Every structure is written in C-alpha cells, then in structure tokens.
Amino acid sequence: MELSVVIPVLNEEKNIPQLHQALINTLTALEKSFEIIYVDDGSTDSSFQLLSELYQKSPEQIRVIQFRRRFGQTAAMSAGIAYAQGKIIIMLDADLQNDPVDIPRLLEKMEEGYDIVSGWRINRKDKYVTRILPSKIANWLIGSITGVKLHDYGCSLKAYRAEVIKELKLYGEMHRFIPALASWVGAKIAEIPVQHHPRRFGKSKYTLNRIWRVLLDLITVKFLLSFSTRPLQIFGSIGLISCILGLGISGYLTFLKLAYQEHLSNRPLLWLGILLIMLGFQFISLGLLAELVARTYHESQNKPIYVIRQMLK
C-alpha cells in the first residue's frame, strides 16, 4: 500500500459524500495504491451509516473505525495511524475546509526527501478574533518553545512517512505538535501553501477553551523534547539552586549567631532557609524518581487512548 488517508469524523453527515467523491477523484488520478480510513469519533448523526454504505460499495479501498464514544481528534488520528498500511499517511479534516486537490502537491514536496509536509492555510476562511488571531499566537508560541518554526501548526492537512509517525505516541491535544515531536527523531519537515474553504455544513468543533489544553500540552511537549530522557537535569537543577540558597541563608544566620550572639528564632529568614533546603531535597528526589519513570514507562506502557466499538475492513 502506497497511500493511507486518515480522516477523523465527528457529525459530518452533510460533508461526507462530497468529501469522499473528491478524495476518490484525486487519489485515482495519482495512479497509486491507496486506502481511505475514516475514524468516527462518536458521531451522533448519521455519519457512521454513510461511512458504512461507502465501505459496502468499495471494501477494498475504504476502512471505517467507530469509537464507542467521543475520544477527541488526537485519539481519532492515533487510531487511523495505528491501522494505516500505507508507506505515506495523509491527514485531513472531514469538514471540506481542507481540499483533497492539494494532496498531490504534498506528495511532490515529500519526494524531495522530506519526512513531513505540512499545509499552510495562507488565506484562512475563519473568523479573525476567535480563530485566526489565537492561531497566530499559538503558532508563534509553539515555534519559539519547540524550535520548529511553522506558519500553521493547526492545519490538519499533512503528509507523513509511516515509519516516522507510527513511532510517536499521541495524547491530549498533541496531534498539532506532531512536527515538533517528529523533529526529536530527526525528521525533515517542510511546509507548503494549501487552499482553505469556509465551512458549508455542520458546526466547528473548535472552542476557545481548547487553548488551555493546548498550552498545557505545549509544556508537556517541551518537557518531552528537552528532558524526557534526563528529567533529573530540570528537577535536579531547581533542587540544587534551592539547596544552595537555603544553605547560604543558613550559613549567614549561623555567622550572625556565632559572631554577634543574635537571636534567630524570631527571624523569618531562618524559616526561609529551612524551607529552601527542604524544597531542594524534594526536587532532587522528584528528579531521581522521574529518571526511573522515564526509563520504564514509555517502553512498558502500550495502552491505547481509544476504545473501538467495531472496525470494517
């Protein structure tokens, strides 16, 4: 299998027929073997029924995964990646805002030796205050913290080499950080302009409260990129600084006691010194425990972040 197209679906019954036809037209013209994997993320409309009908018509090209409940876009992408058989995995949304006609351009760029090619929605058809402005801020923040500069981290239309993306474990809202996570293993990343259309049917699943989840996941990504294999360096550094400050304060107060016979029991500085020393030892201990966890958790934990009700294949 050369291509796998993974599409998370959540209540997109009016978009599915048009999206599927556009995908078939584009992928057939490429003259490559392909599969389309739809992941129904707990839809409450007739999306799964429509996907089942598409599967019945073309079981050799269509695969459908249905979750028992809504697990989120990251989980849907993770399921599609896990069951994809293609050497190249392409992601896009089911809302028709991503255009399948851009898929050949992603593949052409990938032929230049890139492992990930990301779409860049230059002319976004979204509301500026609630969508575009927060996205610009998030893109700048993610690029600054991770060191992987992209104009549009939020664009779902991306192409990945399977051997790169299948090695990544995705949780929370981390699907948008895939390029940053892949950079840790040396993936070559490119970005090309793609089309973007206004949503015609259905409602957007994006809400502003997602910003907080993204920020928290960004902290996790930064930790994974910089300290996942050496957590003691961050916790231990904080602990050592705290201990040094505490010992410095304690030494100063000891000098005052011995040299000038000053009373220390009523001085807040004494309690600050004791607190800093205790916190220092706690941070160092936490770093040592994190070192043990880092060496066992990722290798031993293989629990999926989704539960599949049924799978048509």
C-alpha positions in Angstrom: 0.0 0.0 0.0 1.4 3.4 -1.0 -1.0 5.9 0.5 -3.3 5.9 3.5 -5.6 8.8 4.0 -6.8 9.2 7.6 -9.9 11.3 8.3 -11.4 11.9 11.8 -15.1 12.3 11.6 -17.5 13.9 14.1 -21.0 14.7 13.0 -20.2 15.5 9.3 -23.1 13.7 7.6 -23.6 16.5 5.1 -19.9 16.8 4.2 -19.0 13.1 3.8 -20.5 12.4 0.3 -18.8 15.4 -1.3 -15.5 14.8 0.6 -15.4 11.2 -0.4 -16.0 11.8 -4.1 -13.3 14.5 -4.1 -10.9 12.1 -2.5 -11.6 9.3 -4.9 -11.1 11.6 -7.9 -7.8 12.9 -6.6 -6.4 9.6 -5.4 -7.4 7.7 -8.5 -5.7 10.2 -10.7 -2.4 9.6 -8.8 -2.3 6.0 -10.0 -1.0 4.8 -6.7 -2.5 2.1 -4.4 -4.4 3.8 -1.6 -6.8 3.3 1.3 -9.1 5.8 3.0 -9.6 5.3 6.7 -12.5 7.1 8.3 -12.5 7.3 12.1 -15.9 8.0 13.5 -15.2 9.8 16.8 -18.5 9.1 18.5 -20.8 10.8 16.0 -24.4 11.3 17.0 -25.8 11.9 13.5 -25.9 9.5 10.5 -22.2 9.8 9.8 -21.4 6.2 10.6 -24.3 5.0 8.5 -23.0 6.9 5.5 -19.5 5.6 6.1 -20.8 2.0 6.3 -22.5 2.5 2.9 -19.3 3.7 1.4 -17.5 0.7 2.8 -20.1 -1.7 1.3 -19.5 -0.1 -2.1 -15.7 -0.2 -2.0 -14.5 -2.6 0.7 -11.1 -2.8 -0.9 -10.4 0.9 -0.6 -12.4 2.0 2.4 -11.8 1.2 6.1 -14.1 2.5 8.9 -13.3 2.7 12.6 -16.0 3.6 15.0 -15.3 4.6 18.6 -17.7 3.7 21.4 -17.8 7.4 22.4 -16.1 10.7 21.6 -12.4 10.5 22.5 -11.2 13.5 20.6 -9.3 14.4 17.4 -5.9 13.2 18.7 -7.3 9.8 19.6 -9.0 9.5 16.2 -5.8 10.4 14.4 -3.9 7.9 16.6 -6.3 5.1 15.7 -6.1 5.9 12.0 -2.3 5.9 12.2 -2.2 2.6 14.0 -4.3 0.8 11.4 -2.9 2.5 8.3 -1.0 0.3 5.9 0.4 2.9 3.5 4.0 4.0 3.3 2.8 7.6 3.4 0.0 8.7 5.7 -2.1 11.8 4.8 -4.3 13.6 7.3 -7.1 15.9 6.6 -10.3 17.1 8.3 -13.8 16.0 7.2 -15.3 19.4 7.1 -14.4 20.2 3.5 -12.2 23.2 4.6 -9.2 21.1 3.6 -9.1 20.5 -0.2 -8.1 17.0 -1.4 -6.7 18.5 -4.6 -3.7 19.7 -2.6 -2.7 16.1 -1.8 -0.6 15.6 -5.0 1.4 18.8 -4.1 2.1 17.4 -0.6 3.4 14.2 -2.2 5.5 16.1 -4.7 7.2 18.0 -1.9 7.8 14.8 0.0 9.6 13.4 -3.0 12.3 16.0 -2.3 13.3 14.0 0.7 11.1 15.3 3.4 9.5 13.1 6.1 6.6 15.5 6.9 5.0 18.1 4.7 2.6 20.4 6.4 -0.1 22.5 4.9 -0.2 26.3 5.4 -3.6 27.9 5.1 -2.4 31.3 3.8 -5.9 32.6 3.1 -7.9 31.2 6.0 -11.7 31.5 5.8 -12.3 31.6 9.5 -13.3 34.4 12.0 -10.3 36.5 12.8 -10.8 37.1 16.5 -11.9 33.6 17.6 -9.9 31.5 15.2 -7.1 33.3 13.2 -5.7 35.5 15.9 -5.4 32.7 18.6 -3.9 30.5 15.9 -1.2 33.1 15.0 -0.3 33.5 18.7 -0.2 29.7 19.2 2.0 29.2 16.1 4.5 31.7 17.3 4.5 30.3 20.8 4.9 26.7 19.7 7.6 27.6 17.2 9.5 29.6 19.9 9.3 26.9 22.5 9.9 23.8 20.4 12.3 25.4 17.9 10.3 24.0 14.9 9.1 27.0 13.0 5.8 26.5 11.1 3.3 29.1 10.0 0.3 26.9 10.6 0.6 24.1 13.2 -3.2 23.9 13.3 -3.7 22.8 9.7 -4.8 19.2 9.7 -3.7 18.6 6.1 -0.3 17.0 6.4 1.6 14.1 4.8 3.8 11.8 6.9 6.1 8.9 6.2 4.7 6.0 8.1 8.0 5.0 9.7 8.2 8.4 11.4 4.7 9.0 12.6 4.0 5.4 13.8 6.8 5.8 16.3 5.0 8.7 18.0 2.6 8.3 21.0 -0.1 10.9 20.9 -2.1 12.1 23.9 -4.3 15.0 24.9 -4.2 17.6 22.0 -0.8 16.6 20.8 -1.8 16.0 17.2 -0.9 19.6 16.4 2.6 19.1 17.8 3.4 16.1 15.6 6.0 18.0 13.6 7.7 19.2 16.8 7.7 15.7 18.3 9.0 14.2 15.0 11.9 16.7 14.9 13.2 14.9 18.0 14.0 11.8 15.9 15.5 13.9 13.1 12.5 14.2 10.7 12.9 16.6 7.8 9.9 18.9 7.8 8.6 21.2 5.0 5.6 23.5 4.7 3.6 24.4 1.5 0.6 26.7 1.0 -2.7 25.0 0.6 -6.3 26.0 -0.1 -8.8 26.7 2.7 -12.5 26.9 2.2 -15.2 28.2 4.6 -17.3 25.6 6.3 -20.5 25.0 4.4 -22.2 22.4 6.6 -22.2 21.5 10.2 -20.6 23.3 13.2 -17.0 23.8 14.1 -15.7 21.6 17.0 -13.2 24.3 17.9 -13.8 26.3 21.1 -11.7 28.8 22.9 -11.4 26.6 26.0 -9.2 24.3 23.9 -6.5 27.0 24.2 -5.8 26.0 27.8 -5.4 22.3 26.9 -3.1 23.2 24.1 -0.9 25.4 26.4 -0.7 22.5 28.9 0.2 20.0 26.2 2.8 22.5 25.0 4.5 22.3 28.4 4.4 18.5 28.1 5.9 18.6 24.6 8.7 21.0 25.7 9.5 18.6 28.6 9.5 15.6 26.3 11.7 17.3 23.7 14.2 18.6 26.2 14.1 16.5 29.3 12.2 13.2 28.6 15.4 11.2 28.9 17.1 13.3 31.5 14.4 14.7 33.9 16.9 15.0 36.7 18.5 17.9 34.9 15.4 20.1 35.3 14.2 18.9 38.7 17.8 18.5 40.0 18.8 22.0 38.8 15.9 23.5 40.6 16.7 21.5 43.7 20.4 22.4 43.7 19.6 26.1 43.3 17.1 25.9 46.2 19.6 24.0 48.4 22.4 26.4 47.7 20.2 29.4 48.5 18.9 27.7 51.7 22.5 26.8 52.8 23.7 30.3 52.0 21.0 31.8 54.2 21.6 29.3 56.9 25.3 29.9 56.8 24.8 33.7 57.1 22.5 33.3 60.1 24.9 30.9 61.7 27.7 33.5 61.3 25.4 36.1 63.0 24.7 33.7 65.8 28.3 32.8 66.5 29.8 36.2 65.9 27.2 38.6 67.3 25.1 36.3 69.5 21.9 37.4 67.7 18.6 35.7 68.4 17.4 33.8 65.3 14.1 32.2 66.5 12.0 35.2 65.6 13.6 35.9 62.2 11.6 34.9 59.1 14.8 34.4 57.2 15.6 31.3 59.3 12.4 29.7 58.2 13.0 30.7 54.6 16.4 29.0 54.7 15.0 25.8 56.2 12.2 25.8 53.6 14.6 26.2 50.7 16.7 23.3 51.9 13.7 21.0 52.3 12.3 22.0 48.9 15.7 21.4 47.3 15.9 17.9 48.6 12.3 17.2 47.5 13.0 18.4 43.9 16.2 16.3 43.7 14.2 13.3 45.0 11.5 14.0 42.4 14.1 14.2 39.7 15.5 10.8 40.7 12.0 9.2 40.7 11.4 10.8 37.3 14.6 9.2 36.0 13.3 5.8 37.0 9.9 6.5 35.4 11.4 7.8 32.2 13.4 4.6 31.8 10.4 2.3 32.2 7.1 4.0 31.4 7.3 4.6 27.7 8.8 1.2 27.0 6.4 -0.8 29.1 3.1 1.2 28.6 1.3 0.2 25.5 -2.3 1.1 26.4 -4.3 2.8 23.6 -6.1 6.1 24.2 -9.2 4.9 22.4 -11.7 2.1 22.6 -13.1 0.7 19.2 -16.6 -0.5 19.0 -16.2 -2.1 15.6 -14.0 -2.0 12.6 -14.9 -2.6 9.0 -12.0 -3.9 6.9 
